[in-house]
Amino acid sequence: MTATLESLTASTPWTPVEPLTEALFRVRMHGVFYSWTRATEPLAVDMPRLPDCLSFHVVTAGDVWITVAGHDPVRLEPGDIALVPRGLGHALASDLGVPSAGQVDTLPQEMVSDHYSVMTIGDPDLPVRTAMLCGVVGFDSPAVHEVLQLLPPLIHVRRDEGLSGLVALMVDELERWRPGGEAVTTRLADVLVVQAIRTWLESDPHAEQGWIAALRDPWVGRSVAAIHREPGRPWTLGDLAAEAALSRSAFAERFTRVVGTAPMQYVTTWRMNVAAVRLAEGASVAEVAAALGYGSVAAFSRAYKRTRGTNPGSDRSRR
């Protein structure tokens, strides 16, 4: 029987079933700031540390070196995209020997809106030597913050035809600012970041390690995705093994080998990671305890302190 439009729309939003697809599908961003930078002379600026955010840079003209602490400098060519997933401070320069002009938020720039600026370095009447679109985005899903911690400090995606079209649309929106432009740009940034991560996953051997590898595992990935989807469910080893379609013993052995920790310990750790984000967003300790399946605040507080080393009430007061 052919599905009707009514039946299809009644089931929205679409729920993906492949674990890695689901993890990326749940990444929803809100724009924090975008900047269109044009330089007619050598360029060198510093990006500040921005916790719980992701920075992206798209080079549209010239070459740009990006340097992130703990990572060798990477040369970006026109069409290349760089993601800095963990809000780490970093430097951008047209040449590694150019002295920095300072931190970008302290440099003169034209504010087109509260969340978008145009920065010109050098004489605006001279030909542009370097141009790039830079963005800083935050995330709506609390669990995404933990996902970002598991990505490398820098993701470099070389020019890709599939991403070039997205970049062109974003540049067009930012150059011809119109009503609704920020909403359109933010949605395009959603797709750009997810597509860039997908491209990295397909090409970088480091994507075969750790939590990302767990999501890609045909058995363990199902249980990991289920934990992320329902952290407050009263999970048992049998429940998780059933999600993976394995026996309890085979599942426990495979999960520990792939993820690096025992299944039930992972459940507790993930719950506390989600709890920390929700507390920082203003939820009360009692609300978080109930949402994550704890029968009492005391039981939740003990688990939280055992896992994270601090009291939930103290973390909430520091938000």
N, C-alpha and C positions, 0 to 999 in steps of 0.2 A: 504494500500500500504506500503510495507516494506521500511523503510528509507535506503537510500544509504549511503555509506561511505562518498561520496562527500558532501551530504546534511548535514551529521552530523559534519564533519570537518568545514563546512562553518559557523556553528553556534558557534564555539568555540571562546573565552573561555566559558566554561559552566557557566551559571548564575543560582545559586541556588535560590529557591523561598521561602523556609522556613526561617523566619527572623533570628533565632539564627544561623542556618547553614550559612547563608549569612555573618553574622558578623564575624564568625570564618574563613570562606573561604577567606575573604578579608584581613586577617592577613598575611602579607608577611614580612619575616624577612631578614635582612642581618647580617651576623656574625660580631660581634665586636671583641670578643676574646674567646678562649677556653683554658682550662687548665686541664691537667691530673695530679692529685695530689696523691702521695703515701707517707705514713708515717710509719716509723718503730718504732716510739716513740709517746707519747701522742701529739695530734694535737690540735692547737688553733690558728686561724687566723681571721683577720677582713676584711670584704669586704667594699670598700668605697661606698659612695653614688654616683649613676650614673643616673642623671635625664633622663627621656624619654627612659630608657632601661629596659629590663627584665633580671633578673638573674635566672639561674636554676642550681640545684645541683642534681646529681644522685649518690647515694652511692652504691659502688660495693663490698666493704669489710669493716667489722667492723661497729660500730655505730657512728653516728655523731649527735651532738646537734646543732640546728640552732636557733639563737635568733635574732628577729627583734624587733625594738623599738615599743612599744605599743601592743606586742603580747607575750604570754607566750612561754618559750622555748619548742621546739618540738624535740622529738627524732626520728631520721631517721635511719632505719634499711636497710640492704642490699636489693637493688631493689627499695627502696623508692625514690620518686622524690619530690623536694621542688621547688616551683616557688616564686620568689619575684618580683611581677609585676611592681612596681612603682619605681624601681631603688633605693630603700631604702638601707641605710647602714645596715649591719647585721654581725653577728659573727658565726663562725663554730668551733666546738670543739668536741674532742672525749669524753671529760668529762667536766661538767660545772665548775669544780674547776681548770682546767688547765689554767695557765697564757698565754695570747696571745703573739705569736711570732712577731706580728705586722701586718701592712696592707699588703695584698697579693702582691700588685704591687711594694712593696719595698723589697720583699724577693728574695733570689737567686733562679733562675730557668733557665732551658735550653730552649732557644728560638728555636723551630723547624721551625717556619715561623714567619712572622710579626704578625700573628693572633693566634698562637698556641704555648703553652709552656708545658713543663713537669717539675713539681716541686717535689723534693724529700726532705722529712723532716726526719732527722735522718740518721743513717748509711745505705747506699744503699745495703750493703751486708747482712743485717739482714732481717728476714721475715717481710713482709708487714702486719701491723696491721690494717691500715685504708687506703681505696682508694676511690676516688670519681672523677667524671667528672663534671667540672664546666663550665658554659658558660654565657656570657653576650651578648645579642642580641639587635639590634635596629630594627626599623620598617620602611617600605617604605610608608605606607599609613598615611597621616596626621591625619585622624580621629581616628586611632588606639590609639594614645596617650591618647585621652579622654576615650577610652574604658578601658585602663589600670588603670586610676584613679578610676574606679568604681569597680575594683576587690579588694578583701581583701589584707592586707599587706603581707600575707603568704598563699600559697596554698600547702597543704601537700597531696600527692597522695601515698597511700600505694602500695606495690609491686603488679603489675598487669601483668598477662600473656601477654596481648595484647601489653603492653608497653615494656616488657622485650626484645622482639625481636628487637624493635627499638633501645633500649639502646645498645644491643649487636652489632648491625650494626655500631652505632656511635663509640663505643669503638674500634672496628676493624679498622675503617677508621683512627682514631687518633693514634692507636698503630702502624699501618703499613702505614705511610704517603706516599702517591703516588700522581702523577700528577692528578689534579682535586679533590683532597681530601677535600679541603676547600669548594668547591661548593657542593659536595655530603653531607658533614657534615652539612652545612647550610640548605639544603633541608630537611635532616633528623630532624634537630632541629625544622624546621617549623612544621613537623608532630608531633614530640614529644610534643611540647608546646600546640598545638591545642588539641591533644588527652588527655593530662593531664588536660586541662581546661574542656574538655567534661566529663572526669571522675569525676572531682570535681562537675560539674553542676548536675550530676546524683546522687551524694551522700551527698552533704553538704546542710543543710537546709538554710544557708545564701544565697544560690543561688536563693532562692525564693523571694528575696527582691530587691527593687530598679530597676535600668535600666535593669539588667539581667532579672528580672521578667517581665518587660515590653516587652522585645523581645520574651519571651515565651508565652505571652498572645495571644490567637488565633486571636484577632481582633486588639488590639493596636499594637502588634508586627509588623503587616504589614505596618502600617503608620510610625512607628519609623524607620523601615528598609528603607522605601522609602525616608524619610528625610535624612538619612545617605547617601543613594545612590545618591541623587540629591539635595544637600543643596542649590544650586543656582536656583532651580525651583521656580517660583512665587506661592508658596503654598497658598491656602485659606483653611478655615475650611471645606468647602464643598469638596474640593479635597481630604483632609486627611480622611474625613468621608467615601468618596467613596472607598479609598484604603482599609479601614477597613470593608467595606460593612455594615455600620451602618448609621442610621439617624444622622443628625448634632448634635441634642441634646443628643442622647444616646452616641454618640462618645465622645463629649466634656466631659460628666460626667464620662465616663469610663476611658478616657485618664488621666484626672486630678486625679482620684482616684488611678490609677495604677502607674503613673509616678511621681505624686506629684507636677506637674505644668501644666498650661493650654497649649493646643496644640500649639498655635501660639507663645507663649513665649518660648516653647521648640525649635521651629524652629529658632527663633532669637538666642537663647543661643547656639544651635549647630553650626549655621553659624559662630558665633564669635569665638567659640572654634577652628573650622577648620581654620578660618582666622588667629588666633594667631599662629598656627603651620606653615601655609604657609608664613606668614611674617617672622617668625624665620628662615625659609629655604631660604629667600632671595627675595621672590616675592615682587613687588612694591605694594604700597597701591592701586593704580589705577587698577592694574591687579587683585588683590584680590576682590576689590569692584565689578568689572565687572563679575568675575567668580561666585560671590555669588548673582548676580541678582540685584545689586543696580544701580540705574540710574545715580548717581553722587557720587564722592568721599566724598562730604560733608555729604550726607545722610548716607553713610556707616560709616564715622568717628563718627557721632553722635550716631549711634546704637552701635558701638564698645565701645565708651567711656561709654555709659549708661549701657552696659552689663558688661564690664570688668574693668571699672574705670580708664583706661589709654588711651592715644591716640595711634592709630595704627602706626603712624610715629615714635613715641618714642619707641614702642616695636620693630619695625623693626631695628632701629638704635642700639638697645642693643643686637642684635642677635649674 
